Amino acid sequence: MANTQGPQGNYDPAGSTQMFRAFVDDETSQGRQQAPASAGPRVGLIVGVVVAVVVVAAVAWLALK
């Protein structure tokens, strides 16, 4: 295990800064090739928010009745 130094010279025993930089560099090198696949989760999020609003409205209506 190598002793790594952070940007300010702080000791980073786990090397997490280097791992983070490698992760970020990997993500940017791949580009945005997966953008069309993200439409599915977005629809699910919108449906979830609508359902939550309906449930809160129903509870409020029952509480005020």
Distance bins in CASP14 RR format, pairs under 12 A and 6 or more apart:
PFRMAT RR
TARGET T0000
AUTHOR 0000-0000-0000
RMODE 2
METHOD distances of the structure
MODEL  1
1 12 0 0 0 0 0 1 0 0 0 0 0
1 13 0 0 0 0 1 0 0 0 0 0 0
1 14 0 0 0 0 1 0 0 0 0 0 0
1 15 0 0 0 0 1 0 0 0 0 0 0
2 11 0 0 0 0 0 1 0 0 0 0 0
2 12 0 0 0 0 0 1 0 0 0 0 0
2 13 0 0 0 0 0 1 0 0 0 0 0
2 14 0 0 0 0 0 1 0 0 0 0 0
2 15 0 0 0 0 1 0 0 0 0 0 0
2 18 0 0 0 0 1 0 0 0 0 0 0
3 9 0 0 0 0 0 1 0 0 0 0 0
3 10 0 0 0 0 0 1 0 0 0 0 0
3 11 1 0 0 1 0 0 0 0 0 0 0
3 12 0 0 0 0 1 0 0 0 0 0 0
3 13 1 0 0 1 0 0 0 0 0 0 0
3 14 0 0 0 0 0 1 0 0 0 0 0
3 15 0 0 0 0 1 0 0 0 0 0 0
3 18 0 0 0 0 0 1 0 0 0 0 0
4 10 0 0 0 0 1 0 0 0 0 0 0
4 11 1 0 0 1 0 0 0 0 0 0 0
4 12 1 0 1 0 0 0 0 0 0 0 0
4 13 0 0 0 0 1 0 0 0 0 0 0
4 14 0 0 0 0 1 0 0 0 0 0 0
4 15 1 0 1 0 0 0 0 0 0 0 0
4 16 0 0 0 0 1 0 0 0 0 0 0
4 17 1 0 0 1 0 0 0 0 0 0 0
4 18 1 0 1 0 0 0 0 0 0 0 0
4 19 0 0 0 0 1 0 0 0 0 0 0
4 20 0 0 0 0 0 1 0 0 0 0 0
4 21 0 0 0 0 0 1 0 0 0 0 0
5 11 1 0 0 1 0 0 0 0 0 0 0
5 12 1 0 0 1 0 0 0 0 0 0 0
5 13 0 0 0 0 0 1 0 0 0 0 0
5 15 0 0 0 0 1 0 0 0 0 0 0
5 17 0 0 0 0 1 0 0 0 0 0 0
5 18 0 0 0 0 1 0 0 0 0 0 0
6 12 1 0 1 0 0 0 0 0 0 0 0
6 13 0 0 0 0 0 1 0 0 0 0 0
6 14 0 0 0 0 0 1 0 0 0 0 0
6 15 0 0 0 0 1 0 0 0 0 0 0
6 16 0 0 0 0 1 0 0 0 0 0 0
6 17 1 0 1 0 0 0 0 0 0 0 0
6 18 0 0 0 0 1 0 0 0 0 0 0
6 20 0 0 0 0 0 1 0 0 0 0 0
6 21 0 0 0 0 0 1 0 0 0 0 0
7 17 1 0 0 1 0 0 0 0 0 0 0
7 18 0 0 0 0 0 1 0 0 0 0 0
7 20 0 0 0 0 0 1 0 0 0 0 0
7 21 0 0 0 0 0 1 0 0 0 0 0
8 17 0 0 0 0 0 1 0 0 0 0 0
9 17 0 0 0 0 0 1 0 0 0 0 0
10 16 0 0 0 0 0 1 0 0 0 0 0
10 17 0 0 0 0 1 0 0 0 0 0 0
11 17 0 0 0 0 0 1 0 0 0 0 0
12 18 1 0 0 1 0 0 0 0 0 0 0
12 19 0 0 0 0 1 0 0 0 0 0 0
12 20 0 0 0 0 0 1 0 0 0 0 0
12 21 0 0 0 0 0 1 0 0 0 0 0
14 20 0 0 0 0 0 1 0 0 0 0 0
15 21 0 0 0 0 1 0 0 0 0 0 0
15 22 0 0 0 0 0 1 0 0 0 0 0
16 22 0 0 0 0 0 1 0 0 0 0 0
16 23 0 0 0 0 0 1 0 0 0 0 0
17 23 0 0 0 0 0 1 0 0 0 0 0
17 24 0 0 0 0 0 1 0 0 0 0 0
18 24 0 0 0 0 0 1 0 0 0 0 0
18 25 0 0 0 0 0 1 0 0 0 0 0
19 25 0 0 0 0 0 1 0 0 0 0 0
19 26 0 0 0 0 0 1 0 0 0 0 0
20 26 0 0 0 0 0 1 0 0 0 0 0
20 27 0 0 0 0 0 1 0 0 0 0 0
21 27 0 0 0 0 0 1 0 0 0 0 0
21 28 0 0 0 0 0 1 0 0 0 0 0
22 28 0 0 0 0 0 1 0 0 0 0 0
22 29 0 0 0 0 0 1 0 0 0 0 0
23 29 0 0 0 0 0 1 0 0 0 0 0
23 30 0 0 0 0 0 1 0 0 0 0 0
24 30 0 0 0 0 0 1 0 0 0 0 0
24 31 0 0 0 0 0 1 0 0 0 0 0
25 31 0 0 0 0 0 1 0 0 0 0 0
27 33 0 0 0 0 0 1 0 0 0 0 0
27 34 0 0 0 0 0 1 0 0 0 0 0
32 38 0 0 0 0 1 0 0 0 0 0 0
34 40 0 0 0 0 0 1 0 0 0 0 0
34 41 0 0 0 0 0 1 0 0 0 0 0
35 41 0 0 0 0 0 1 0 0 0 0 0
35 42 0 0 0 0 0 1 0 0 0 0 0
36 42 0 0 0 0 0 1 0 0 0 0 0
37 43 0 0 0 0 0 1 0 0 0 0 0
38 44 0 0 0 0 0 1 0 0 0 0 0
38 45 0 0 0 0 0 1 0 0 0 0 0
39 45 0 0 0 0 0 1 0 0 0 0 0
39 46 0 0 0 0 0 1 0 0 0 0 0
40 46 0 0 0 0 1 0 0 0 0 0 0
40 47 0 0 0 0 0 1 0 0 0 0 0
41 47 0 0 0 0 0 1 0 0 0 0 0
41 48 0 0 0 0 0 1 0 0 0 0 0
42 48 0 0 0 0 0 1 0 0 0 0 0
42 49 0 0 0 0 0 1 0 0 0 0 0
43 49 0 0 0 0 0 1 0 0 0 0 0
43 50 0 0 0 0 0 1 0 0 0 0 0
44 50 0 0 0 0 1 0 0 0 0 0 0
44 51 0 0 0 0 1 0 0 0 0 0 0
44 52 0 0 0 0 0 1 0 0 0 0 0
45 51 0 0 0 0 0 1 0 0 0 0 0
45 52 0 0 0 0 0 1 0 0 0 0 0
46 52 0 0 0 0 0 1 0 0 0 0 0
46 53 0 0 0 0 0 1 0 0 0 0 0
47 53 0 0 0 0 0 1 0 0 0 0 0
47 54 0 0 0 0 0 1 0 0 0 0 0
48 54 0 0 0 0 1 0 0 0 0 0 0
48 55 0 0 0 0 1 0 0 0 0 0 0
48 56 0 0 0 0 0 1 0 0 0 0 0
49 55 0 0 0 0 0 1 0 0 0 0 0
49 56 0 0 0 0 0 1 0 0 0 0 0
50 56 0 0 0 0 0 1 0 0 0 0 0
50 57 0 0 0 0 0 1 0 0 0 0 0
51 57 0 0 0 0 0 1 0 0 0 0 0
51 58 0 0 0 0 0 1 0 0 0 0 0
52 58 0 0 0 0 0 1 0 0 0 0 0
52 59 0 0 0 0 0 1 0 0 0 0 0
53 59 0 0 0 0 0 1 0 0 0 0 0
53 60 0 0 0 0 0 1 0 0 0 0 0
54 60 0 0 0 0 0 1 0 0 0 0 0
54 61 0 0 0 0 0 1 0 0 0 0 0
55 61 0 0 0 0 0 1 0 0 0 0 0
55 62 0 0 0 0 0 1 0 0 0 0 0
56 62 0 0 0 0 0 1 0 0 0 0 0
56 63 0 0 0 0 0 1 0 0 0 0 0
57 63 0 0 0 0 0 1 0 0 0 0 0
57 64 0 0 0 0 0 1 0 0 0 0 0
58 64 0 0 0 0 0 1 0 0 0 0 0
58 65 0 0 0 0 0 1 0 0 0 0 0
59 65 0 0 0 0 0 1 0 0 0 0 0
END
